[in-house]
Amino acid sequence: MGRNRIGVVGAGFVGATLAQRLADAQLGDVVLSDIKELDGMPQGKALDIMETGPIVGSDARMVGTTAVEDMKDCDVIVITAGLARKPGMTREDLIDKNAGILRGVVERVSISSPNAILIVVTNPLDVMAYLAYKVSKFPKNRVVGMAGVLDAARFAFFIAEKLNCSSQDVRAMVLGSHGDTMVPLPRFTSVWGVPITELLSEEAVEQLVNRTRDGGAEIVKLLKQGSAYYAPSQSVLVMVQSILRDEKRLLPACAVLDGEYGLKDIMMGVPVILGRTGVERVVELRLRPEELKMFKDSAAKVAEGTRHMKLA
Ligand code: APR
């Protein structure tokens, strides 16, 4: 069996940081691509990353390219192409800009890598992932979006900070859309199995939940230009690893719903099992009425964005 081939579309902050993490983890050979206008940039970053190889002990090969045809026969393709959210810009503002970019990218890669598993990172996430699903016409298990691992990591970090405990022991669960209507689930969030509802007051939990919901915007505001990329790229790495090593980890991710949670033909954040064939299972939690209501509200918001794209 040959080496895995991982495509990363968009060599910006998220794409290039991910490429470096992929090379360090030696998950496979990487093709890092960007637009023709930026010729030299992905090549330069790829070379810089490969020159790290002798220092970290990695033999991963990387091709930086602006030629679309180089992105062929990939096992996994991560799509980060698009504009990052600017301060004051809602995720919805991004739809028109990024839908055009995504459509072009997906039309090309679905032909050149017909067996790939697509991981969408471009925002607004749930809507862009759905666009990739529709345009690629790939089966539902082979299109997934990255948001849940990141949102859960932010929630876990805030919990660990508040409790002054190791963040390693915090396992958080976040459902729904990647945005203002995300649904953090304190009931399914624990510190080594101890539910956080046992460790924190209702008010404290609420504060952490709100900070998690605004987690992306908090970073955008601080950076002043661009958006988060260290935690996002690490979140994608975990997903690529679970797929290529067939780890079958249970992770929150944006997946196609086909009747689960009473929803159809939409992509939303839910717990999934990620393995070599992609989304191997959507895990259906028995939500309480108030949780289900939040989830449905979140779905309504995603459906609004999806309709806006008029994909038919
Ligand atoms: N093909 C390949 N690359 C493209 C294309 C395209 N058609 N269109 C744009 N790009 C490239 C840009 O040239 C840029 O280098 O995508 C890259 C995006 O990088 P950044 O602007 O640095 O944005 P980044 O912070 O990486 O975020 C990318 O991920 O987290 C989300 O909201 C974020 O949607 C944004 C995406």
Residues whose N, C-alpha, C, O or C-beta is under 5 A from the ligand:
A	BS01	APR	V9 G10 A11 G12 F13 V14 G15 S33 D34 I35 T80 A81 G82 L83 A84 R85 I101 V121 T122 N123 S227 A228 Y229
